[in-house]
Amino acid sequence: MAFDHEKRTAARLLDALENATLSIEDTRPLLEEADPALVYLFFGWLRARYHAGHSASEGVLGRIVDSCTASRKVAAMARDGGRDPIVEWFEETYDYRDLGREELVSLVVEKLEG
């Protein structure tokens, strides 16, 4: 499978945000090293999946806020990543709610690395 290492790294980042498998302090460097488009897309997917009213929304969305508060760089990446042509392509082609976690990671990493 192509880009296995990159997919594992991206999956670890998404897992940290979604399931709190890492502290915000340990998640911050992963976010800061990621592509801004990846950060934007992961935040968008999490927001769509953990909308208001979802039982886990407070924790998941709180980790996004905490990540942006802990690092100006992450906040800027999350904002600036939305202008990437890959994000435009993704949002014109897919609906965040239609993709599972593994499908999202695979699709986005292959597009970013390809």
C-alpha positions as YAML, in Angstrom:
chain: A
units: angstrom
residues:
- id: 1
  name: MET
  ca: [0.00, 0.00, 0.00]
- id: 2
  name: ALA
  ca: [1.32, 3.44, -0.93]
- id: 3
  name: PHE
  ca: [2.20, 5.98, 1.74]
- id: 4
  name: ASP
  ca: [1.81, 3.56, 4.67]
- id: 5
  name: HIS
  ca: [3.96, 5.62, 7.03]
- id: 6
  name: GLU
  ca: [2.15, 8.85, 6.18]
- id: 7
  name: LYS
  ca: [-1.23, 7.18, 6.66]
- id: 8
  name: ARG
  ca: [-0.21, 5.79, 10.06]
- id: 9
  name: THR
  ca: [1.01, 9.22, 11.12]
- id: 10
  name: ALA
  ca: [-2.20, 10.88, 9.95]
- id: 11
  name: ALA
  ca: [-4.34, 8.20, 11.61]
- id: 12
  name: ARG
  ca: [-2.45, 8.72, 14.87]
- id: 13
  name: LEU
  ca: [-3.12, 12.45, 14.68]
- id: 14
  name: LEU
  ca: [-6.82, 11.96, 13.96]
- id: 15
  name: ASP
  ca: [-7.07, 9.40, 16.77]
- id: 16
  name: ALA
  ca: [-5.44, 11.83, 19.19]
- id: 17
  name: LEU
  ca: [-8.00, 14.50, 18.33]
- id: 18
  name: GLU
  ca: [-10.99, 12.18, 18.19]
- id: 19
  name: ASN
  ca: [-10.27, 9.86, 21.11]
- id: 20
  name: ALA
  ca: [-7.81, 11.81, 23.28]
- id: 21
  name: THR
  ca: [-5.15, 9.11, 22.90]
- id: 22
  name: LEU
  ca: [-2.51, 11.83, 23.32]
- id: 23
  name: SER
  ca: [-2.47, 14.95, 25.45]
- id: 24
  name: ILE
  ca: [-2.81, 18.34, 23.79]
- id: 25
  name: GLU
  ca: [0.90, 18.88, 24.53]
- id: 26
  name: ASP
  ca: [1.76, 15.69, 22.63]
- id: 27
  name: THR
  ca: [-0.73, 16.37, 19.85]
- id: 28
  name: ARG
  ca: [0.51, 19.91, 19.18]
- id: 29
  name: PRO
  ca: [3.81, 18.91, 17.49]
- id: 30
  name: LEU
  ca: [1.97, 16.41, 15.28]
- id: 31
  name: LEU
  ca: [-0.41, 19.14, 14.17]
- id: 32
  name: GLU
  ca: [2.38, 21.66, 13.64]
- id: 33
  name: GLU
  ca: [4.27, 19.19, 11.41]
- id: 34
  name: ALA
  ca: [1.19, 18.26, 9.37]
- id: 35
  name: ASP
  ca: [0.13, 19.79, 6.09]
- id: 36
  name: PRO
  ca: [-2.30, 22.69, 6.71]
- id: 37
  name: ALA
  ca: [-4.82, 21.10, 4.33]
- id: 38
  name: LEU
  ca: [-4.73, 17.90, 6.40]
- id: 39
  name: VAL
  ca: [-5.34, 19.87, 9.60]
- id: 40
  name: TYR
  ca: [-8.22, 21.75, 8.00]
- id: 41
  name: LEU
  ca: [-9.81, 18.58, 6.62]
- id: 42
  name: PHE
  ca: [-9.43, 16.64, 9.87]
- id: 43
  name: PHE
  ca: [-10.97, 19.51, 11.86]
- id: 44
  name: GLY
  ca: [-13.81, 19.73, 9.32]
- id: 45
  name: TRP
  ca: [-14.45, 15.99, 9.46]
- id: 46
  name: LEU
  ca: [-14.50, 16.04, 13.26]
- id: 47
  name: ARG
  ca: [-16.86, 19.04, 13.34]
- id: 48
  name: ALA
  ca: [-19.24, 17.31, 10.91]
- id: 49
  name: ARG
  ca: [-19.12, 14.01, 12.77]
- id: 50
  name: TYR
  ca: [-19.33, 15.42, 16.30]
- id: 51
  name: HIS
  ca: [-21.97, 18.09, 15.77]
- id: 52
  name: ALA
  ca: [-23.81, 19.75, 18.63]
- id: 53
  name: GLY
  ca: [-25.94, 17.17, 20.33]
- id: 54
  name: HIS
  ca: [-23.54, 14.28, 19.75]
- id: 55
  name: SER
  ca: [-22.63, 12.70, 23.09]
- id: 56
  name: ALA
  ca: [-18.88, 13.11, 22.48]
- id: 57
  name: SER
  ca: [-18.97, 16.55, 20.84]
- id: 58
  name: GLU
  ca: [-17.83, 18.47, 23.92]
- id: 59
  name: GLY
  ca: [-14.65, 16.43, 24.25]
- id: 60
  name: VAL
  ca: [-13.78, 16.21, 20.56]
- id: 61
  name: LEU
  ca: [-14.57, 19.80, 19.68]
- id: 62
  name: GLY
  ca: [-12.92, 20.92, 22.91]
- id: 63
  name: ARG
  ca: [-9.68, 19.25, 21.79]
- id: 64
  name: ILE
  ca: [-9.82, 21.20, 18.53]
- id: 65
  name: VAL
  ca: [-10.28, 24.46, 20.43]
- id: 66
  name: ASP
  ca: [-7.57, 23.52, 22.93]
- id: 67
  name: SER
  ca: [-5.17, 22.66, 20.10]
- id: 68
  name: CYS
  ca: [-5.73, 26.02, 18.44]
- id: 69
  name: THR
  ca: [-5.45, 27.85, 21.76]
- id: 70
  name: ALA
  ca: [-2.21, 26.04, 22.65]
- id: 71
  name: SER
  ca: [-0.56, 26.94, 19.34]
- id: 72
  name: ARG
  ca: [-1.00, 30.01, 17.17]
- id: 73
  name: LYS
  ca: [0.63, 28.00, 14.39]
- id: 74
  name: VAL
  ca: [-2.08, 25.31, 14.56]
- id: 75
  name: ALA
  ca: [-4.80, 27.98, 14.55]
- id: 76
  name: ALA
  ca: [-3.26, 29.61, 11.47]
- id: 77
  name: MET
  ca: [-2.86, 26.24, 9.75]
- id: 78
  name: ALA
  ca: [-6.50, 25.39, 10.39]
- id: 79
  name: ARG
  ca: [-7.55, 28.71, 8.88]
- id: 80
  name: ASP
  ca: [-5.07, 28.83, 6.00]
- id: 81
  name: GLY
  ca: [-5.50, 25.16, 5.07]
- id: 82
  name: GLY
  ca: [-8.98, 25.97, 3.80]
- id: 83
  name: ARG
  ca: [-7.47, 27.85, 0.85]
- id: 84
  name: ASP
  ca: [-5.55, 24.82, -0.41]
- id: 85
  name: PRO
  ca: [-6.75, 23.50, -3.80]
- id: 86
  name: ILE
  ca: [-6.92, 19.99, -2.32]
- id: 87
  name: VAL
  ca: [-9.48, 21.20, 0.22]
- id: 88
  name: GLU
  ca: [-11.49, 22.80, -2.56]
- id: 89
  name: TRP
  ca: [-11.37, 19.54, -4.55]
- id: 90
  name: PHE
  ca: [-12.33, 17.50, -1.48]
- id: 91
  name: GLU
  ca: [-15.27, 19.68, -0.50]
- id: 92
  name: GLU
  ca: [-16.61, 19.77, -4.06]
- id: 93
  name: THR
  ca: [-16.34, 15.99, -4.38]
- id: 94
  name: TYR
  ca: [-17.13, 14.58, -0.93]
- id: 95
  name: ASP
  ca: [-19.33, 15.18, 2.06]
- id: 96
  name: TYR
  ca: [-17.47, 14.84, 5.35]
- id: 97
  name: ARG
  ca: [-20.34, 12.86, 6.86]
- id: 98
  name: ASP
  ca: [-20.16, 10.21, 4.15]
- id: 99
  name: LEU
  ca: [-16.58, 9.17, 4.89]
- id: 100
  name: GLY
  ca: [-15.41, 6.86, 7.62]
- id: 101
  name: ARG
  ca: [-12.19, 7.50, 9.46]
- id: 102
  name: GLU
  ca: [-9.97, 5.10, 7.50]
- id: 103
  name: GLU
  ca: [-11.41, 6.20, 4.17]
- id: 104
  name: LEU
  ca: [-10.79, 9.86, 5.04]
- id: 105
  name: VAL
  ca: [-7.19, 9.24, 6.07]
- id: 106
  name: SER
  ca: [-6.42, 7.15, 3.02]
- id: 107
  name: LEU
  ca: [-8.07, 9.51, 0.56]
- id: 108
  name: VAL
  ca: [-6.53, 12.70, 1.95]
- id: 109
  name: VAL
  ca: [-3.02, 11.32, 2.44]
- id: 110
  name: GLU
  ca: [-2.93, 9.82, -1.06]
- id: 111
  name: LYS
  ca: [-4.07, 13.12, -2.57]
- id: 112
  name: LEU
  ca: [-1.59, 15.19, -0.54]
- id: 113
  name: GLU
  ca: [1.34, 12.84, -1.17]
- id: 114
  name: GLY
  ca: [0.47, 11.89, -4.76]
...
